[in-house]
Amino acid sequence: MTSPTRRQWMLGAGAGALIGGGYVWSRFRQAVSAASRRITGRSSTMATPFGTLEYAIAGSGPPLLMIHGTGGGFDQGLRFAEVLKRLGHQIIAPSRFGYLRSEFPEDPSLDNQADALAELLDHLAIDRLAVAGGSAGALSATAFALRHPDRCSALVLLVPAANVDGSDPVEMNGLQEAAVRTLLTSDFAYWSALNTAPETLIGTLLATDPALLATVSQAERARAFAILVDIMPIGARAKGMLNDARQAGHPAATDFSQLRMPVLLISAEDDRFGTAATARKIAAVVPQAELTILPDGGHIWLGHDSEVAERMHRFLARSI
């Protein structure tokens, strides 16, 4: 048998690369389509002075405005409040500025986001309700509570990602910032990382020790990976995510001491975004603060989802 020539080897390798590249691209397109199907038809939109605002409503009972964190949208808000919905709360989950179908206004300030949320309550004919904000959404939730205190019966700040002392807990060098910017603005780059290094993303984007995955239930492991998958399509969330990064990098111009409603703060000691220290600092200046620091679980309170929901449920029951 004649051995393949160098040209034949090269042609074969080229053909293999084309076939492999086509397969990868096909899988990527399928993932994008699946992500689009997952969020299509689950939300509504309304007009505000700041542009279109997207929101979804699920469940029945006392209303809770659940404000998502970085990488989210209404879908993340619904996921974070899934157990609360089962416990008898109606979940109102908006998409913040620059996420999914919510427009990114010229001035995407926290005050404007708070006023847009007040417009949402007017639209839904809700005078007053409890408000919860997770991660970067905790700043929007606090801004709403400060600007519209008569409309906020209670406030929950869940793993609050706030720069309260002038120090950015996730400060990165230039090379790291460039890599993260590429990852967070490219569906293909994010999908590739999701499929090749999901545990790395849990450790970085979700600020949670991936070693915890081996210690929690199958349902909690599935929740961690679902949070990652939910970030697709990332291109539809990029403006909001980059705005969150800008806000997190600067000291929060928020006077938490002016919060006059009951406030529950929840974090985990090992959150890699440092929100346990942040929660303690906020609790120290809030007149009616309750503080819960979990021993572990990271930024997504891995292994403690039901416990966190039950803690919120008891707190909210006292605040209605």
TORZA-523350 format. One record per residue (C-alpha): x, y, z. Coordinates in Angstrom, 2 decimals. Layout:
<sites>
SITE    east   north      up
SITE       X       Y       Z
...
</sites>
This chain:
<sites>
SITE    east   north      up
SITE    0.00    0.00    0.00
SITE    1.31    3.42   -0.95
SITE    1.85    5.80    1.98
SITE   -0.08    9.10    1.86
SITE    1.88   11.99    0.48
SITE    2.40   15.22    2.44
SITE   -0.15   16.90    0.18
SITE   -2.70   14.19    0.94
SITE   -2.06   14.57    4.66
SITE   -2.59   18.32    4.42
SITE   -5.75   17.92    2.37
SITE   -7.07   15.39    4.84
SITE   -6.28   17.61    7.81
SITE   -7.92   20.57    6.09
SITE  -11.04   18.58    5.35
SITE  -11.15   17.37    8.94
SITE  -10.85   20.92   10.22
SITE  -13.67   22.06    7.95
SITE  -15.91   19.23    9.06
SITE  -15.04   19.78   12.73
SITE  -15.51   23.52   12.42
SITE  -18.86   23.00   10.76
SITE  -19.95   20.67   13.56
SITE  -18.90   23.16   16.25
SITE  -20.65   26.02   14.48
SITE  -23.78   23.93   14.09
SITE  -23.80   23.13   17.81
SITE  -23.28   26.81   18.62
SITE  -26.19   27.88   16.43
SITE  -28.38   25.24   18.08
SITE  -27.43   26.59   21.51
SITE  -28.28   30.16   20.46
SITE  -31.64   29.01   19.09
SITE  -32.37   27.09   22.29
SITE  -31.52   30.16   24.38
SITE  -33.83   32.33   22.29
SITE  -36.67   29.81   22.59
SITE  -36.18   29.65   26.36
SITE  -36.90   33.36   26.86
SITE  -39.35   33.97   24.02
SITE  -42.97   34.48   25.04
SITE  -42.26   34.53   28.78
SITE  -42.19   38.29   29.31
SITE  -44.03   41.51   28.52
SITE  -42.81   45.03   27.76
SITE  -44.01   48.52   28.57
SITE  -43.00   52.05   27.62
SITE  -41.27   54.25   30.18
SITE  -39.57   57.67   29.96
SITE  -36.32   55.68   29.77
SITE  -37.35   53.44   26.91
SITE  -38.84   49.97   26.79
SITE  -38.83   47.99   30.04
SITE  -39.24   44.21   30.04
SITE  -40.79   42.26   32.89
SITE  -42.34   38.90   33.74
SITE  -44.82   37.81   36.40
SITE  -45.10   34.35   37.92
SITE  -47.03   32.86   40.82
SITE  -49.67   34.30   43.10
SITE  -49.74   35.82   46.55
SITE  -48.08   38.89   48.06
SITE  -46.04   40.56   45.30
SITE  -42.24   40.61   45.41
SITE  -40.17   42.69   43.00
SITE  -37.15   40.46   42.27
SITE  -34.28   42.37   40.64
SITE  -31.65   40.23   38.92
SITE  -27.88   40.42   39.07
SITE  -25.14   40.64   36.45
SITE  -25.66   38.30   33.51
SITE  -29.35   38.09   34.22
SITE  -32.62   39.48   33.01
SITE  -36.19   38.65   33.95
SITE  -35.31   34.97   33.55
SITE  -32.63   35.08   36.23
SITE  -34.99   36.92   38.55
SITE  -37.57   34.17   38.12
SITE  -34.93   31.48   38.71
SITE  -33.65   33.11   41.89
SITE  -37.21   33.35   43.23
SITE  -38.45   29.92   42.13
SITE  -38.71   28.55   45.68
SITE  -40.36   31.77   46.89
SITE  -42.98   31.36   44.18
SITE  -43.71   27.88   45.49
SITE  -43.97   29.32   48.99
SITE  -46.81   31.59   47.89
SITE  -45.31   34.80   46.50
SITE  -46.11   36.52   43.23
SITE  -42.79   37.25   41.56
SITE  -42.41   40.38   39.44
SITE  -39.11   40.12   37.60
SITE  -37.92   43.03   35.44
SITE  -34.94   43.13   33.12
SITE  -32.69   46.01   34.14
SITE  -31.35   48.58   31.64
SITE  -29.42   46.91   28.81
SITE  -30.64   43.38   29.53
SITE  -32.64   41.44   26.93
SITE  -35.55   43.61   25.74
SITE  -35.07   46.47   28.21
SITE  -33.50   49.44   26.47
SITE  -30.24   51.06   27.54
SITE  -30.96   54.79   28.00
SITE  -28.49   57.61   27.58
SITE  -28.30   57.88   31.37
SITE  -28.49   54.35   32.85
SITE  -28.07   55.61   36.42
SITE  -29.38   53.76   39.43
SITE  -31.82   56.61   40.10
SITE  -33.27   56.30   36.60
SITE  -33.50   52.53   36.96
SITE  -35.37   53.04   40.23
SITE  -37.79   55.45   38.58
SITE  -38.35   53.02   35.72
SITE  -39.29   50.37   38.29
SITE  -41.75   52.81   39.86
SITE  -43.29   53.22   36.40
SITE  -43.63   49.43   36.27
SITE  -45.55   49.41   39.56
SITE  -47.85   52.13   38.24
SITE  -48.42   50.05   35.12
SITE  -49.32   47.02   37.27
SITE  -51.44   49.12   39.67
SITE  -49.33   48.10   42.65
SITE  -48.94   50.75   45.35
SITE  -46.49   49.02   47.68
SITE  -44.55   45.77   47.81
SITE  -41.41   44.05   49.06
SITE  -38.28   44.39   46.94
SITE  -35.31   42.03   46.59
SITE  -32.10   42.58   44.65
SITE  -29.42   40.02   43.99
SITE  -25.74   40.80   43.39
SITE  -25.52   43.96   41.20
SITE  -29.31   44.17   41.37
SITE  -28.99   45.00   45.06
SITE  -27.92   48.53   44.11
SITE  -31.00   49.03   41.92
SITE  -33.19   47.64   44.71
SITE  -31.62   50.02   47.23
SITE  -32.01   52.97   44.88
SITE  -35.71   52.14   44.51
SITE  -36.15   51.88   48.29
SITE  -34.45   55.25   48.82
SITE  -36.23   57.14   46.04
SITE  -39.65   55.57   46.62
SITE  -39.70   54.56   50.30
SITE  -43.50   54.74   50.51
SITE  -43.68   51.98   47.89
SITE  -41.18   49.58   49.48
SITE  -42.50   47.62   52.47
SITE  -39.31   45.60   52.97
SITE  -35.95   45.19   51.27
SITE  -33.81   42.09   50.73
SITE  -30.20   42.52   49.61
SITE  -28.93   39.14   48.47
SITE  -25.13   38.84   48.05
SITE  -24.99   42.62   47.51
SITE  -22.26   43.52   44.99
SITE  -21.57   47.09   46.05
SITE  -18.39   49.08   46.41
SITE  -19.09   50.60   49.81
SITE  -15.59   51.63   50.89
SITE  -13.87   52.69   47.67
SITE  -12.33   49.28   47.03
SITE  -13.47   47.18   44.07
SITE  -13.63   43.56   45.37
SITE  -13.16   42.18   41.84
SITE  -10.48   44.55   40.61
SITE   -8.67   43.18   37.52
SITE   -5.60   44.12   35.52
SITE   -5.81   45.29   31.91
SITE   -5.30   41.84   30.39
SITE   -7.98   40.31   32.60
SITE  -10.42   43.10   31.75
SITE   -9.84   42.58   28.02
SITE  -10.42   38.83   28.35
SITE  -13.61   39.30   30.37
SITE  -14.88   41.96   27.96
SITE  -14.40   39.55   25.04
SITE  -16.10   36.75   26.91
SITE  -19.06   38.88   27.96
SITE  -19.74   40.44   24.57
SITE  -19.43   37.39   22.32
SITE  -22.00   34.61   22.29
SITE  -19.51   32.29   20.62
SITE  -16.69   33.02   23.08
SITE  -19.02   32.52   26.04
SITE  -20.55   29.35   24.60
SITE  -17.08   27.94   23.95
SITE  -16.03   28.60   27.54
SITE  -19.32   27.18   28.79
SITE  -18.67   23.92   26.95
SITE  -14.97   23.57   27.68
SITE  -14.53   25.03   31.17
SITE  -17.87   25.39   32.98
SITE  -16.34   24.91   36.42
SITE  -13.90   27.72   35.68
SITE  -16.87   29.98   34.92
SITE  -18.49   28.96   38.20
SITE  -15.32   30.02   39.97
SITE  -14.97   33.32   38.11
SITE  -18.28   34.67   36.79
SITE  -20.31   33.10   39.59
SITE  -17.60   33.69   42.23
SITE  -18.24   30.29   43.79
SITE  -15.69   27.62   44.65
SITE  -16.32   24.83   42.09
SITE  -15.12   22.28   44.67
SITE  -18.49   22.79   46.37
SITE  -20.17   21.04   43.44
SITE  -19.04   17.69   44.85
SITE  -20.61   18.42   48.24
SITE  -24.13   19.52   47.30
SITE  -27.23   17.78   45.97
SITE  -27.77   16.96   42.32
SITE  -30.49   19.61   42.20
SITE  -28.09   22.26   43.47
SITE  -25.39   21.23   40.98
SITE  -27.98   21.49   38.22
SITE  -28.97   24.95   39.47
SITE  -25.36   26.17   39.25
SITE  -24.96   25.03   35.66
SITE  -28.43   26.33   34.76
SITE  -27.43   29.81   35.95
SITE  -24.50   29.66   33.54
SITE  -26.64   28.42   30.64
SITE  -29.21   31.12   31.34
SITE  -26.66   33.81   30.50
SITE  -27.06   32.84   26.85
SITE  -27.70   34.81   24.68
SITE  -24.99   36.94   26.21
SITE  -25.00   39.50   23.39
SITE  -28.49   40.58   24.46
SITE  -27.18   41.29   27.97
SITE  -23.79   42.82   27.15
SITE  -24.68   46.50   27.63
SITE  -26.19   45.81   31.02
SITE  -23.26   43.66   32.11
SITE  -20.67   46.24   31.11
SITE  -22.68   48.92   32.93
SITE  -22.71   46.74   36.05
SITE  -18.93   46.41   35.82
SITE  -18.57   50.19   35.62
SITE  -20.82   50.73   38.63
SITE  -19.08   48.03   40.69
SITE  -15.71   49.61   39.99
SITE  -16.66   52.93   41.58
SITE  -17.71   53.72   45.14
SITE  -21.47   53.38   45.52
SITE  -23.01   56.83   45.98
SITE  -25.67   55.26   48.15
SITE  -26.48   56.24   51.72
SITE  -27.66   52.93   53.15
SITE  -28.21   54.59   56.54
SITE  -31.28   56.32   55.11
SITE  -33.15   53.05   54.59
SITE  -36.11   53.15   56.94
SITE  -37.85   49.89   56.06
SITE  -36.88   46.46   57.41
SITE  -33.80   45.22   55.51
SITE  -32.55   41.63   55.27
SITE  -28.99   41.05   54.07
SITE  -27.81   37.58   53.06
SITE  -24.37   36.52   51.89
SITE  -21.88   33.67   52.13
SITE  -18.53   33.82   53.90
SITE  -16.68   32.40   50.89
SITE  -18.29   34.58   48.20
SITE  -15.34   35.44   45.96
SITE  -16.86   38.85   45.27
SITE  -16.48   39.73   48.94
SITE  -20.15   40.36   49.58
SITE  -20.03   38.99   53.13
SITE  -17.89   41.94   54.19
SITE  -20.10   44.27   52.16
SITE  -23.26   42.92   53.80
SITE  -21.76   43.41   57.25
SITE  -20.81   47.02   56.49
SITE  -24.29   47.81   55.17
SITE  -26.01   46.09   58.11
SITE  -23.95   48.17   60.53
SITE  -25.52   51.42   59.32
SITE  -29.10   50.34   58.51
SITE  -31.53   51.05   61.39
SITE  -33.69   47.92   60.87
SITE  -31.18   45.41   59.51
SITE  -31.14   41.65   59.82
SITE  -27.98   39.88   58.70
SITE  -27.49   36.26   57.65
SITE  -24.02   35.08   56.64
SITE  -23.87   31.51   55.38
SITE  -20.68   29.54   56.09
SITE  -20.24   28.67   52.41
SITE  -22.03   28.61   49.07
SITE  -20.26   31.41   47.24
SITE  -22.00   34.09   45.23
SITE  -24.86   31.77   44.22
SITE  -25.35   30.41   47.76
SITE  -24.71   26.92   46.38
SITE  -26.25   24.23   48.57
SITE  -28.43   26.73   50.41
SITE  -31.14   27.74   47.93
SITE  -34.06   26.38   49.96
SITE  -32.57   27.75   53.18
SITE  -32.18   31.22   51.68
SITE  -35.72   31.19   50.28
SITE  -37.15   30.09   53.65
SITE  -35.20   32.87   55.40
SITE  -36.56   35.44   52.96
SITE  -40.08   34.01   53.26
SITE  -40.11   34.36   57.07
SITE  -38.72   37.89   56.85
SITE  -41.26   38.96   54.24
SITE  -44.15   37.42   56.18
SITE  -43.34   39.75   59.09
SITE  -43.13   42.77   56.80
SITE  -46.44   42.54   54.93
</sites>
